[in-house]
Each structure stands twice: as structure tokens, then as C-alpha cells.
Amino acid sequence: MKIIVGLGNPGPRYDGTRHNIGFAAVDAILAEAGGGSWKGFGKALVARVRFAGEDVILVKPQTYMNLSGEAVQAVVSFYKAETEDLVVAHDDLDLPLGKTRIRKTGGAGGHNGIASIMGLLGSGDFVRLKMGIGRPPAGLDPSDHVLSRFEGGEQVAVNEMVLSAVKAAEAILRDGADKAMNLYN
């Protein structure tokens, strides 16, 4: 069983914010897989789909970003998955807006949601599907930047990035992270 987690914050207040680009990615994967519906599962919403020839659990933690590990740990434990079966789609300040990058393992890179997942799973051995939101403009605090909405002129790049993330996730599942990294990095 493969698990794809999209990171974000719950509630309409955060819809469309930079920090919620992971939610946008798993919503797009759900649509690409033929639709379905999100169901409550502890501190997460989950959807079971067939995607890239695999049975996949899509996850949107309903904790706030900094506590994402609570939801992810519960899903991973329930489905008896290994960390290697986990793909986490999330925003990345250090990537230019619209860019995607795949990493097989690594640290949190300053991302509190990733740090929470690593802390509760006890491992960083999961695939990251990083989605670039760009650095904040001069004088804007990074925490305000990640909670801001994309501006109209940015939306085309955002839409293309979400589609790229869907294709990258498909490549990760179909061909493995190494081959997917060669294609998308």
C-alpha cells in the first residue's frame, strides 16, 4: 500500500495559500485517479484510489502544519506501511515558484510539517515531492509568506506545478524515486 500525503492547514481560511499547495496536489491526484471522496480518519481526511497501477491512500492531515506527523503516523500505522511507501507533497520556500523537485530522503529543511512527520515516524526515509512557492519579498516574514495566497499573475505557474506534481507522483509510483528524480529534477 502506497501513501501520498499532501501537507496543508485545515479550514477555508487557508484554502489557496502557499502552505496548502500539498493539499492541491493530492486533490489533483484524486481527480486524475477518477475522483472519489475524502473521508474522516482520526486527524486526517483520506481517500483510497487506484493510481499509477497501485492501490494508494491519499491523505490530507487535519492538524495544523506543525502537527502533521500525528495524522501521518496514525495512517502509516493503521495501514502497516513502511516509511519507504510514503510520499509527502509539500511547499518549499527554497524552490522558485512553479518548480517541483523530488528527494528520496533527507532532513526537514526548515519545514515544520516535515519535521513533525520525521519526529513521529522516527525516520526521514520517505520521498518528498517539493513544490516551489519562492522566497518571500524583502521585508515579509516567511511565516506570513507561506500563509499568503497566490496572486493572480502566479496562478498559471501554480496550476502547471500542480499538474507536474501529479505526473511526478505517478512516476514515483510507477518507476521508483530514482528514475522519477532523473525525470523531474
ROGU-829624 format. One record per residue (C-alpha): residue in one letter; x negated, y negated, z. Coordinates in steps of 0.2 Angstrom, whole numbers, m for minus. Last residue first. Example, Ala and Ser with C-alpha at 12.3 -4.5 7.8 and 13.67 -1.06 7.14 Angstrom:
2
PT r    c1    c2    c3
PT S   m68     5    36
PT A   m62    22    39
This chain:
185
PT r    c1    c2    c3
PT N   m74   m86   m55
PT Y   m58   m79   m64
PT L   m64   m65   m75
PT N   m80   m59   m66
PT M   m71   m61   m49
PT A   m57   m50   m56
PT K   m70   m37   m60
PT D   m77   m37   m43
PT A   m60   m38   m34
PT G   m53   m22   m42
PT D   m46   m19   m59
PT R   m27   m18   m57
PT L   m25   m25   m40
PT I   m37   m39   m42
PT A   m32   m42   m60
PT E   m14   m44   m55
PT A   m19   m56   m41
PT A   m29   m66   m54
PT K   m14   m67   m65
PT V    m3   m73   m52
PT A   m17   m86   m46
PT S   m18   m92   m64
PT L     0   m96   m64
PT V    m1  m105   m48
PT M   m16  m115   m55
PT E    m6  m120   m70
PT N     8  m126   m60
PT V    m4  m136   m49
PT A   m13  m144   m64
PT V     3  m149   m71
PT Q     9  m156   m54
PT E    m6  m167   m51
PT G     1  m183   m61
PT G    17  m182   m50
PT E     8  m182   m34
PT F     5  m166   m24
PT R    12  m167    m6
PT S     2  m171     9
PT L    m1  m159    23
PT V   m18  m154    17
PT H   m23  m172    15
PT D   m17  m177    33
PT S   m28  m163    40
PT P   m42  m169    29
PT D   m41  m187    36
PT L   m40  m200    23
PT G   m53  m213    22
PT A   m60  m208     6
PT P   m48  m198    m4
PT P   m46  m180     2
PT R   m56  m166    m6
PT G   m48  m155   m19
PT I   m32  m143   m18
PT G   m41  m128   m25
PT M   m33  m111   m24
PT K   m43   m98   m15
PT L   m38   m80   m18
PT R   m47   m72    m3
PT V   m50   m53    m3
PT F   m52   m44    14
PT D   m67   m39    24
PT G   m67   m53    36
PT S   m64   m42    51
PT G   m57   m41    69
PT L   m40   m41    62
PT L   m34   m54    75
PT G   m50   m66    73
PT M   m51   m64    54
PT I   m32   m68    52
PT S   m34   m83    63
PT A   m50   m89    55
PT I   m41   m88    38
PT G   m27   m99    44
PT N   m39  m111    52
PT H   m49  m114    36
PT G   m66  m120    40
PT G   m75  m109    28
PT A   m66   m94    36
PT G   m81   m82    33
PT G   m84   m70    19
PT T   m77   m55    10
PT K   m71   m52    m8
PT R   m70   m70   m14
PT I   m59   m75   m29
PT R   m59   m93   m35
PT T   m45  m103   m42
PT K   m46  m121   m49
PT G   m32  m133   m51
PT L   m38  m147   m39
PT P   m56  m146   m37
PT L   m62  m132   m24
PT D   m69  m137    m7
PT L   m52  m141     0
PT D   m46  m123    m2
PT D   m28  m118    m1
PT H   m23  m100     2
PT A   m19   m83    m6
PT V   m24   m68     5
PT V   m27   m51    m2
PT L   m26   m36     9
PT D   m30   m18     5
PT E   m48   m19    10
PT T   m41   m24    28
PT E   m34    m7    29
PT A   m15    m4    29
PT K    m5     6    42
PT Y    10    m3    35
PT F    15    m8    53
PT S    m2   m13    57
PT V    m5   m24    42
PT V    12   m32    44
PT A     9   m36    63
PT Q    m9   m42    59
PT V    m3   m54    46
PT A    10   m62    57
PT E    m1   m65    71
PT G   m16   m70    60
PT S    m6   m84    53
PT L    m7   m94    70
PT N   m17  m109    64
PT M    m5  m110    48
PT Y    11  m111    58
PT T    20   m95    61
PT Q    32   m90    48
PT P    19   m80    38
PT K    24   m77    20
PT V    20   m59    15
PT L    21   m49    m1
PT I    21   m30     1
PT V    15   m22   m15
PT D    18    m5   m23
PT E     5    m5   m37
PT G     6    m5   m56
PT A     2   m23   m57
PT F    16   m27   m46
PT R    30   m16   m39
PT V    39   m27   m26
PT R    42   m27    m7
PT A    46   m44     0
PT V    41   m50    17
PT L    45   m65    28
PT A    34   m67    43
PT K    34   m68    62
PT G    44   m52    65
PT F    49   m46    48
PT G    63   m57    40
PT K    67   m53    22
PT W    62   m62     6
PT S    72   m57    m9
PT G    69   m49   m25
PT G    62   m55   m42
PT G    56   m46   m57
PT A    37   m44   m52
PT E    34   m61   m60
PT A    46   m69   m48
PT L    39   m61   m33
PT I    21   m66   m39
PT A    27   m84   m41
PT D    34   m84   m23
PT V    17   m77   m18
PT A     8   m91   m26
PT A    19  m105   m20
PT F    17   m99    m2
PT G    m2  m100    m4
PT I     0  m118   m11
PT N     8  m122     6
PT H    m7  m132    13
PT R    m6  m144    m2
PT T    12  m148     2
PT G    27  m143    m8
PT D    38  m137     6
PT Y    31  m143    22
PT R    46  m152    30
PT P    57  m138    22
PT G    51  m125    35
PT P    37  m114    38
PT N    18  m118    35
PT G     8  m110    22
PT L    m3   m95    18
PT G     2   m82     4
PT V    m1   m64     9
PT I    m3   m50    m3
PT I    m3   m33     4
PT K    m7   m17    m5
PT M     0     0     0
